[in-house]
């Protein structure tokens, strides 16, 4: 009886998949995705990652293959990368990854399993893909927590609700894009008492301690790596007494996308001081630069308006994602979050 019960989720995915008619993006009929006609690959090898990069990964403006290596290195066995591949063609049709964030002592909370890097091939976006995602999350992955957390795009909120019974969320994340010619470096900001240093020149503990004041979960190796990446401009802000009052970085990708992420600060003046220091190192007339990519969350007071002195145009934004959860939200000090970490791998 026990073995039969264990087979039920798999059989449910198989049977329900054939109840619908599925079509590709251009309207052609296609076979449904099922357990039998796909391979579920957890932590795929280098060859498969290269295949994904050639078919879709290289189209992403704010991602490079080395990011996967970074996530593996920073999170170790707390990281799982998942691909779904069609057996008949070998085509990768789905990607996602899962990162466990345990609380940092003495803070007490459950481990949160963050779900991100979610992509489904346009030809396979349907109810069958939803069921496959649900099956993998609940039955195939190594789950260390009952509480999944994700930044859900508006178009995937219904999927989350069907998987977990609700689509309640903690914050709304927005994104703003500005062309390099729309940016400027203001010279009339009051930045007295704020001292900016390069992230490569400060002690590890200064960065990690401040990060855990915002998000008290283990990601120390990740925050240090992110702020010190060779393609970035990581900065740490101190007050007159040598206390850390903020940090941030901007990464420039081969596409020319200039992504500010993260930017944590005690207040708006500190956030502006960090960003000004970064901009002073970037030639805004460089033709290789595509655009500036800036995120914000609605829970941070001034987390959207702080950038106005740096843009020649009215500030603008569009809704990007919602922070969804299963049982409860992680603890977040929103007061310091002017720009969150990359949304594909962190709650804030």
C-alpha positions as CSV (number, residue, x, y, z in Angstrom):
1,X,0.0,0.0,0.0
2,X,2.8,2.4,0.9
3,X,4.6,2.0,-2.5
4,X,1.3,2.6,-4.3
5,X,0.8,5.9,-2.4
6,X,4.2,7.1,-3.4
7,X,3.4,6.6,-7.0
8,X,0.2,8.7,-6.9
9,X,1.9,12.1,-7.5
10,X,3.7,10.8,-10.5
11,X,0.6,9.1,-11.9
12,X,-1.4,12.2,-11.3
13,X,1.0,14.2,-13.4
14,X,0.8,11.6,-16.2
15,X,-3.0,11.3,-16.3
16,X,-3.9,14.9,-16.0
17,X,-1.4,16.0,-18.7
18,X,-3.4,14.2,-21.4
19,X,-6.7,15.8,-20.5
20,X,-5.8,19.0,-22.3
21,X,-4.8,20.0,-25.9
22,X,-1.4,21.8,-26.0
23,X,0.0,24.1,-28.6
24,X,3.3,25.8,-29.3
25,X,3.8,29.5,-29.3
26,X,2.8,29.7,-33.0
27,X,-0.3,27.6,-32.6
28,X,0.9,24.1,-33.6
29,X,-0.2,21.1,-31.6
30,X,2.4,19.5,-29.4
31,X,2.6,16.6,-27.0
32,X,2.2,17.3,-23.3
33,X,5.2,17.3,-21.0
34,X,5.0,14.2,-18.7
35,X,7.3,12.3,-16.4
36,X,7.7,9.6,-19.1
37,X,8.7,11.8,-22.0
38,X,11.1,14.2,-20.1
39,X,14.3,13.9,-18.2
40,X,14.4,15.7,-14.8
41,X,18.0,16.7,-14.3
42,X,19.2,18.0,-10.9
43,X,22.6,19.7,-10.9
44,X,23.2,19.1,-14.7
45,X,26.7,18.7,-16.1
46,X,28.7,21.4,-17.9
47,X,27.6,20.2,-21.3
48,X,24.0,20.7,-20.5
49,X,24.6,24.1,-19.1
50,X,26.4,25.0,-22.3
51,X,23.4,23.8,-24.2
52,X,21.1,26.0,-22.2
53,X,23.3,29.0,-22.7
54,X,23.4,28.4,-26.5
55,X,19.6,28.2,-26.7
56,X,18.4,30.7,-24.2
57,X,20.9,31.8,-21.6
58,X,22.9,34.1,-23.9
59,X,19.7,36.0,-24.6
60,X,19.5,37.2,-21.0
61,X,20.9,40.7,-20.6
62,X,21.8,40.4,-16.9
63,X,23.2,36.9,-16.7
64,X,26.4,35.0,-17.7
65,X,27.2,31.4,-17.4
66,X,29.8,32.1,-14.7
67,X,26.9,33.1,-12.4
68,X,25.9,29.5,-12.1
69,X,29.4,28.6,-11.0
70,X,29.2,31.5,-8.5
71,X,26.0,30.2,-7.0
72,X,27.3,26.7,-6.7
73,X,30.5,27.9,-5.1
74,X,28.8,30.3,-2.7
75,X,26.0,28.0,-1.5
76,X,27.5,24.6,-1.8
77,X,25.1,21.8,-1.0
78,X,22.4,24.3,-0.2
79,X,22.1,25.0,-4.0
80,X,20.2,22.9,-6.5
81,X,19.9,23.6,-10.3
82,X,17.1,21.8,-12.1
83,X,16.6,21.4,-15.9
84,X,13.8,19.6,-17.6
85,X,14.7,18.1,-21.0
86,X,12.5,16.4,-23.7
87,X,13.7,12.9,-24.2
88,X,12.7,12.8,-27.9
89,X,14.8,15.9,-28.9
90,X,17.2,16.5,-26.0
91,X,15.7,20.1,-25.9
92,X,15.9,21.9,-22.5
93,X,12.4,23.3,-21.9
94,X,12.5,24.4,-18.3
95,X,15.0,25.7,-15.7
96,X,14.8,26.7,-12.1
97,X,17.0,26.7,-9.0
98,X,16.6,26.3,-5.3
99,X,18.7,27.9,-2.5
100,X,18.3,27.2,1.2
101,X,18.7,30.1,3.5
102,X,19.1,29.0,7.2
103,X,18.8,31.7,9.9
104,X,22.0,33.1,11.4
105,X,22.3,32.6,15.2
106,X,21.1,34.0,17.6
107,X,18.1,34.8,15.2
108,X,15.6,32.0,15.2
109,X,13.4,31.1,12.2
110,X,12.8,28.2,9.8
111,X,15.1,27.7,6.9
112,X,13.6,29.3,3.8
113,X,14.0,27.6,0.4
114,X,14.2,30.3,-2.3
115,X,13.0,29.4,-5.7
116,X,14.3,31.3,-8.7
117,X,16.0,31.2,-12.2
118,X,12.6,30.1,-13.5
119,X,12.2,29.8,-17.2
120,X,9.9,27.8,-19.5
121,X,10.4,27.5,-23.2
122,X,7.7,29.6,-25.0
123,X,6.4,26.4,-26.8
124,X,5.8,24.6,-23.5
125,X,4.1,27.2,-21.3
126,X,0.9,25.5,-20.3
127,X,-0.9,23.5,-17.6
128,X,1.4,20.6,-18.1
129,X,4.5,22.7,-17.3
130,X,2.8,23.9,-14.2
131,X,2.1,20.4,-13.0
132,X,5.7,19.4,-13.8
133,X,7.0,22.3,-11.8
134,X,4.7,21.4,-8.9
135,X,5.8,17.8,-9.0
136,X,9.5,18.6,-9.0
137,X,9.2,21.1,-6.1
138,X,7.2,18.8,-3.9
139,X,8.6,15.3,-4.7
140,X,11.9,15.4,-6.6
141,X,14.0,18.1,-4.9
142,X,15.9,17.9,-1.6
143,X,13.6,20.1,0.5
144,X,15.0,21.3,3.8
145,X,12.0,23.5,4.6
146,X,8.3,23.6,4.2
147,X,8.5,27.3,3.5
148,X,9.2,28.2,-0.1
149,X,9.8,31.8,-1.1
150,X,10.1,33.3,-4.5
151,X,9.9,36.6,-6.5
152,X,6.9,35.7,-8.7
153,X,6.4,37.6,-11.9
154,X,2.8,38.8,-12.4
155,X,2.2,36.2,-15.1
156,X,3.3,33.3,-12.7
157,X,1.2,34.3,-9.7
158,X,-1.6,32.0,-10.7
159,X,0.9,29.1,-10.9
160,X,2.1,29.8,-7.4
161,X,-1.5,29.8,-6.1
162,X,-2.3,26.5,-7.7
163,X,0.9,25.0,-6.3
164,X,0.6,26.3,-2.7
165,X,-3.1,27.3,-2.2
166,X,-2.6,31.0,-2.1
167,X,-0.6,33.8,-3.7
168,X,-0.2,36.1,-0.7
169,X,2.9,38.3,-1.0
170,X,5.1,40.4,1.2
171,X,6.3,43.2,-1.1
172,X,6.0,44.4,-4.6
173,X,9.2,44.7,-6.6
174,X,9.5,47.3,-9.4
175,X,12.2,47.9,-12.0
176,X,13.3,51.1,-13.7
177,X,15.4,51.4,-16.9
178,X,17.4,54.5,-17.9
179,X,19.6,55.0,-20.9
180,X,23.2,56.2,-20.2
181,X,22.4,59.6,-21.7
182,X,19.5,60.0,-19.2
183,X,22.0,59.7,-16.3
184,X,24.0,62.5,-14.6
185,X,26.3,62.9,-11.6
186,X,24.9,65.6,-9.3
187,X,27.3,68.0,-7.6
188,X,24.9,69.5,-5.1
189,X,24.3,66.6,-2.8
190,X,25.0,67.0,1.0
191,X,27.2,64.0,1.7
192,X,29.0,65.3,4.7
193,X,30.1,62.6,7.2
194,X,29.9,59.8,4.7
195,X,33.1,58.0,3.6
196,X,33.1,55.6,0.7
197,X,35.6,52.7,0.3
198,X,36.0,50.0,-2.3
199,X,34.5,46.6,-1.2
200,X,37.8,44.9,-2.1
201,X,39.6,47.1,0.5
202,X,37.4,46.5,3.6
203,X,37.2,43.6,6.1
204,X,34.8,40.8,5.3
205,X,33.1,41.2,8.6
206,X,32.1,44.8,7.9
207,X,30.1,43.7,4.8
208,X,28.6,40.5,6.3
209,X,27.5,42.1,9.6
210,X,25.7,44.9,7.8
211,X,24.0,42.4,5.4
212,X,22.8,40.3,8.3
213,X,21.2,43.4,9.9
214,X,19.0,43.5,6.8
215,X,18.5,39.8,6.1
216,X,19.5,37.5,9.0
217,X,20.1,34.4,7.0
218,X,23.3,32.8,5.8
219,X,24.7,34.1,2.5
220,X,28.0,35.6,3.7
221,X,30.1,34.1,0.9
222,X,27.6,35.2,-1.7
223,X,27.4,38.9,-0.6
224,X,31.2,39.1,-0.5
225,X,31.5,37.6,-3.9
226,X,28.9,39.8,-5.4
227,X,30.3,43.0,-4.1
228,X,33.8,42.1,-5.3
229,X,33.1,40.8,-8.8
230,X,35.6,41.9,-11.4
231,X,32.8,43.3,-13.6
232,X,31.4,45.4,-10.7
233,X,31.9,48.5,-8.7
234,X,31.4,47.4,-5.1
235,X,31.4,50.1,-2.4
236,X,31.0,50.3,1.4
237,X,30.0,53.4,3.2
238,X,31.2,54.4,6.7
239,X,30.3,57.2,9.1
240,X,32.9,59.5,10.9
241,X,33.1,56.9,13.7
242,X,34.1,54.0,11.3
243,X,30.7,52.3,11.5
244,X,29.3,50.7,8.3
245,X,26.2,52.6,7.2
246,X,25.6,51.0,3.8
247,X,27.0,49.1,0.8
248,X,26.2,48.6,-2.9
249,X,27.5,47.5,-6.2
250,X,26.7,47.9,-9.9
251,X,27.5,45.1,-12.4
252,X,28.2,45.7,-16.1
253,X,27.3,42.6,-18.2
254,X,28.7,41.9,-21.7
255,X,25.3,42.9,-23.1
256,X,25.9,46.4,-21.7
257,X,23.2,46.1,-19.1
258,X,24.3,48.1,-16.0
259,X,22.6,46.4,-13.0
260,X,22.5,48.2,-9.6
261,X,22.0,45.4,-7.2
262,X,22.1,45.5,-4.2
263,X,22.1,49.0,-2.6
264,X,21.6,48.9,1.2
265,X,21.9,52.0,3.3
266,X,20.9,53.6,6.6
267,X,19.1,56.5,4.8
268,X,18.7,58.2,1.4
269,X,21.9,60.4,1.8
270,X,24.0,57.2,2.2
271,X,22.4,55.5,-0.8
272,X,23.0,58.5,-2.9
273,X,26.7,58.8,-1.8
274,X,27.3,55.1,-2.7
275,X,25.7,55.5,-6.1
276,X,27.5,58.7,-6.9
277,X,30.8,57.1,-6.1
278,X,29.9,54.3,-8.5
279,X,28.9,56.6,-11.3
280,X,32.1,58.6,-11.0
281,X,33.9,55.5,-12.2
282,X,31.7,54.8,-15.2
283,X,32.0,56.7,-18.5
284,X,28.4,57.5,-19.3
285,X,29.3,58.3,-22.9
286,X,30.6,54.7,-23.5
287,X,28.7,53.4,-26.5
288,X,29.0,49.8,-25.1
289,X,26.6,50.6,-22.3
290,X,23.0,49.6,-23.0
291,X,21.0,50.9,-20.1
292,X,20.9,51.2,-16.3
293,X,18.7,48.6,-14.5
294,X,17.5,49.7,-11.1
295,X,15.1,47.8,-8.8
296,X,13.0,49.0,-5.8
297,X,10.7,47.5,-3.3
298,X,7.5,49.3,-2.0
299,X,8.3,48.6,1.7
300,X,11.4,50.9,1.7
301,X,10.5,54.6,2.3
302,X,12.2,56.6,-0.4
303,X,13.3,53.3,-2.0
304,X,12.1,54.6,-5.4
305,X,12.6,58.4,-5.2
306,X,16.2,58.4,-4.0
307,X,17.5,58.2,-7.6
308,X,15.9,61.4,-8.9
309,X,19.1,63.6,-8.6
310,X,20.8,61.2,-10.9
311,X,18.4,61.2,-13.8
312,X,17.6,64.0,-16.3
313,X,14.1,62.7,-16.9
314,X,11.2,62.0,-14.6
315,X,11.7,58.8,-12.6
316,X,9.7,55.8,-13.9
317,X,9.1,52.2,-12.9
318,X,7.1,49.1,-13.8
319,X,6.0,46.2,-11.7
320,X,8.5,43.3,-11.9
321,X,7.6,40.8,-9.2
322,X,5.9,39.9,-5.9
323,X,7.6,38.2,-3.0
324,X,5.5,35.2,-2.4
325,X,5.7,32.6,0.3
326,X,4.1,29.3,1.6
327,X,3.9,29.6,5.4
328,X,5.5,33.0,6.3
329,X,7.8,35.7,5.1
330,X,11.5,35.8,6.0
331,X,12.4,38.6,8.4
332,X,13.6,41.7,6.4
333,X,14.7,45.1,7.6
334,X,13.1,47.0,4.7
335,X,14.3,50.4,6.1
336,X,17.7,49.8,4.6
337,X,16.7,48.3,1.3
338,X,17.0,50.8,-1.5
339,X,17.8,48.2,-4.1
340,X,17.5,44.5,-3.5
341,X,19.8,41.6,-4.4
342,X,19.3,40.0,-7.8
343,X,15.7,38.8,-7.7
344,X,16.5,35.4,-9.2
345,X,18.3,34.2,-6.1
346,X,17.3,36.2,-3.0
347,X,14.2,37.3,-1.1
348,X,15.6,40.8,-0.8
